[in-house]
């Protein structure tokens, strides 16, 4: 069964769409697992709290390895066994975020970042990676309406998030991801997502 990734900056609507997709698979009786990064394991959830805490001080390299640590554990403890058992795995963020946030956003060298990603994932790659494209300013407005306060990454501001957005855009242009217009109504986005997923699950 496939690994399907939904990715993009916070406020793009990916979490809403992954929930809708999971419900659709459940209605069809398809075995599936819904996961998030960082997270999905005890180690990953602990790293998530550290990495997103505004009080955390981490240099770009330390931040990178924090995400990779969580990812390595998730891939080996959860994702690989789930795929081997025939489950559809729905993943909220994956290594595309690392490339966008830490390479494009923080300026870490992309070849080294990609090499570290390959080690962390053990070669796991998704059958489908969807990028939910939304303007960073609009994403910030959505986040402000949805919750109070910003996490450590969001607090870096719009200039940083525009670099992140450009990273996702370049990966989509290179064919690594499929762009989804996140400005559409949620129901229309769900149709686009399902149209991309259905060929993978039969």
Backbone torsions as a table, in degrees:
resi	resn	phi	psi	omega
1	UNK	NA	157.3	-171.8
2	UNK	-84.7	157.3	166.4
3	UNK	-99.6	122.6	-176.9
4	UNK	-119.2	124.3	-176.4
5	UNK	-109.8	135.3	171.6
6	UNK	-116.3	124.1	-170.9
7	UNK	-140.8	166.0	-179.7
8	UNK	146.3	174.1	-179.1
9	UNK	-70.8	154.9	179.0
10	UNK	-58.4	134.5	-176.8
11	UNK	98.2	2.0	-178.9
12	UNK	-83.3	-13.4	178.9
13	UNK	97.8	5.8	-176.7
14	UNK	-64.0	-36.9	-179.1
15	UNK	-66.3	-37.8	175.3
16	UNK	-62.7	-44.0	-177.1
17	UNK	-70.3	-33.9	178.9
18	UNK	-69.5	-33.4	176.3
19	UNK	-66.5	-43.7	178.4
20	UNK	-64.1	-39.9	179.4
21	UNK	-65.9	-40.6	178.3
22	UNK	-62.6	-41.0	178.8
23	UNK	-64.5	-36.7	179.9
24	UNK	-67.5	-41.1	177.6
25	UNK	-66.1	-38.5	178.1
26	UNK	-62.8	-41.3	179.7
27	UNK	-63.7	-28.5	178.3
28	UNK	-86.5	-5.6	-179.3
29	UNK	75.8	23.0	-179.7
30	UNK	-89.2	127.0	177.7
31	UNK	-63.9	128.8	-178.0
32	UNK	-151.2	161.7	177.8
33	UNK	-130.9	129.6	178.3
34	UNK	-106.5	123.4	-175.2
35	UNK	-133.0	166.0	176.5
36	UNK	-137.5	156.5	174.2
37	UNK	-120.8	142.7	-15.4
38	UNK	-70.8	149.2	-179.3
39	UNK	147.4	-162.4	176.7
40	UNK	85.6	-12.4	174.9
41	UNK	-139.9	167.9	177.9
42	UNK	-61.0	-43.0	178.6
43	UNK	-64.5	-43.8	-178.4
44	UNK	-64.8	-39.8	179.1
45	UNK	-68.5	-35.6	176.6
46	UNK	-65.1	-41.9	177.7
47	UNK	-65.2	-37.2	178.8
48	UNK	-58.4	-45.7	-179.9
49	UNK	-61.1	-41.2	-179.3
50	UNK	-68.4	-48.8	-172.9
51	UNK	-66.6	-32.4	-176.8
52	UNK	-94.8	-9.4	-178.6
53	UNK	-69.0	121.8	179.4
54	UNK	-57.5	-21.0	-179.4
55	UNK	-80.9	-13.0	-178.9
56	UNK	-71.6	134.7	173.6
57	UNK	-112.4	118.1	-178.0
58	UNK	-144.3	131.2	174.2
59	UNK	-70.8	164.7	-178.0
60	UNK	-54.9	-39.8	-179.2
61	UNK	-67.6	-40.5	178.3
62	UNK	-65.0	-40.6	177.2
63	UNK	-60.4	-46.0	178.7
64	UNK	-55.1	-50.8	-175.9
65	UNK	-70.8	-24.6	172.9
66	UNK	-63.9	-45.4	177.6
67	UNK	-66.3	-39.7	-178.8
68	UNK	-67.4	-35.4	177.2
69	UNK	-60.9	-47.4	179.0
70	UNK	-62.2	-39.9	-178.2
71	UNK	-67.6	-42.9	-179.7
72	UNK	-58.7	-43.8	179.9
73	UNK	-66.1	-41.7	-179.6
74	UNK	-63.5	-43.6	-178.4
75	UNK	-61.9	-43.0	-175.2
76	UNK	-83.7	-35.8	-176.6
77	UNK	-82.1	-32.6	-170.8
78	UNK	-124.7	-54.9	-170.6
79	UNK	-65.2	-52.2	-177.9
80	UNK	-59.2	-46.4	177.1
81	UNK	-62.9	-38.2	-179.4
82	UNK	-65.2	-43.6	178.1
83	UNK	-64.1	-40.4	179.5
84	UNK	-64.8	-28.5	179.9
85	UNK	-84.9	-0.1	177.0
86	UNK	87.8	17.7	179.2
87	UNK	-88.3	147.8	167.8
88	UNK	-79.5	127.9	-179.8
89	UNK	-107.3	122.1	176.6
90	UNK	-105.3	120.8	-172.4
91	UNK	-122.1	120.7	177.8
92	UNK	-85.9	97.0	-174.3
93	UNK	84.2	148.9	172.1
94	UNK	-155.6	-151.6	-172.2
95	UNK	-68.0	-14.6	175.3
96	UNK	-60.9	-37.4	177.4
97	UNK	-64.2	-38.7	178.5
98	UNK	-61.9	-44.2	178.7
99	UNK	-63.9	-43.4	-177.7
100	UNK	-70.1	-47.2	-173.0
101	UNK	-81.6	-43.2	-174.7
102	UNK	-93.2	-34.1	177.9
103	UNK	-83.5	-61.9	-179.8
104	UNK	-68.4	-44.3	-175.4
105	UNK	-72.8	-47.3	-175.9
106	UNK	-98.5	-8.6	175.7
107	UNK	85.1	13.4	175.5
108	UNK	-68.3	147.0	-176.0
109	UNK	-64.7	124.5	-173.3
110	UNK	-62.3	-41.5	179.1
111	UNK	-58.2	-41.8	179.5
112	UNK	-69.4	-38.5	177.8
113	UNK	-62.5	-45.0	-179.9
114	UNK	-65.3	-36.9	177.9
115	UNK	-64.5	-41.6	178.5
116	UNK	-65.6	-36.9	177.5
117	UNK	-61.3	-44.9	-179.4
118	UNK	-59.9	-39.4	177.7
119	UNK	-65.5	-43.5	-177.3
120	UNK	-66.7	-38.9	-175.8
121	UNK	-83.4	-15.4	-175.7
122	UNK	65.0	26.2	177.6
123	UNK	88.4	2.1	178.0
124	UNK	-70.5	127.4	176.2
125	UNK	-131.5	148.7	-178.9
126	UNK	-78.7	151.5	171.8
127	UNK	-75.6	-25.6	-179.7
128	UNK	-148.0	131.1	174.9
129	UNK	-127.2	116.6	-178.8
130	UNK	-102.2	129.2	175.3
131	UNK	-105.4	120.4	179.8
132	UNK	-90.8	103.8	-171.5
133	UNK	-87.4	116.3	175.7
134	UNK	-141.1	146.3	176.6
135	UNK	-62.6	134.4	-178.0
136	UNK	-55.7	-34.6	178.7
137	UNK	-66.1	-40.4	177.4
138	UNK	-67.0	-39.8	177.7
139	UNK	-60.8	-40.0	178.6
140	UNK	-63.6	-39.4	177.8
141	UNK	-64.1	-40.6	178.8
142	UNK	-63.5	-43.1	-179.9
143	UNK	-63.6	-40.0	-179.1
144	UNK	-63.5	-35.9	178.3
145	UNK	-72.4	-30.7	-172.1
146	UNK	-85.3	-30.8	-175.7
147	UNK	-157.1	164.4	178.6
148	UNK	-94.0	139.1	174.3
149	UNK	83.3	164.5	-179.9
150	UNK	-121.9	149.4	173.7
151	UNK	-82.1	-179.2	-173.7
152	UNK	-61.7	-34.9	-177.9
153	UNK	-76.0	-46.5	-179.2
154	UNK	-61.5	-31.7	-176.4
155	UNK	-67.5	-8.6	178.4
156	UNK	-72.2	-16.1	171.7
157	UNK	94.7	177.6	-171.8
158	UNK	-69.0	-36.5	-178.9
159	UNK	-61.2	-43.0	177.0
160	UNK	-63.4	-46.1	-177.1
161	UNK	-67.2	-26.6	175.1
162	UNK	-68.7	-36.4	174.6
163	UNK	-63.8	-41.3	177.7
164	UNK	-62.0	-45.9	178.5
165	UNK	-58.2	-43.2	179.2
166	UNK	-62.9	-34.8	177.0
167	UNK	-63.4	-45.7	176.5
168	UNK	-61.4	-42.2	-178.5
169	UNK	-61.3	-41.0	179.8
170	UNK	-67.3	-38.0	177.0
171	UNK	-65.5	-37.7	176.9
172	UNK	-66.4	-41.6	178.8
173	UNK	-63.1	-31.3	179.8
174	UNK	-81.8	-3.0	178.8
175	UNK	86.4	9.1	179.0
176	UNK	-79.7	-24.4	-178.1
177	UNK	-136.0	161.1	175.7
178	UNK	-107.4	122.0	-179.1
179	UNK	-74.8	135.2	173.8
180	UNK	-122.2	129.9	179.0
181	UNK	-72.5	103.8	-176.9
182	UNK	-80.5	2.5	175.2
183	UNK	-86.9	-7.8	178.5
184	UNK	-72.8	162.0	172.8
185	UNK	-59.7	146.3	-177.4
186	UNK	-52.7	-38.5	-179.7
187	UNK	-64.7	-37.8	178.7
188	UNK	-70.2	-38.1	176.8
189	UNK	-62.5	-41.9	-179.9
190	UNK	-59.6	-36.2	177.5
191	UNK	-66.0	-41.0	177.9
192	UNK	-63.2	-44.6	-180.0
193	UNK	-61.6	-47.5	-178.4
194	UNK	-63.7	-37.3	178.3
195	UNK	-62.9	-31.8	178.0
196	UNK	-79.8	-29.3	-175.4
197	UNK	-83.0	-39.5	-170.0
198	UNK	-57.0	-36.3	178.1
199	UNK	-64.1	-21.4	-177.6
200	UNK	-84.4	-22.3	-174.1
201	UNK	-112.4	-5.6	175.8
202	UNK	80.6	NA	NA
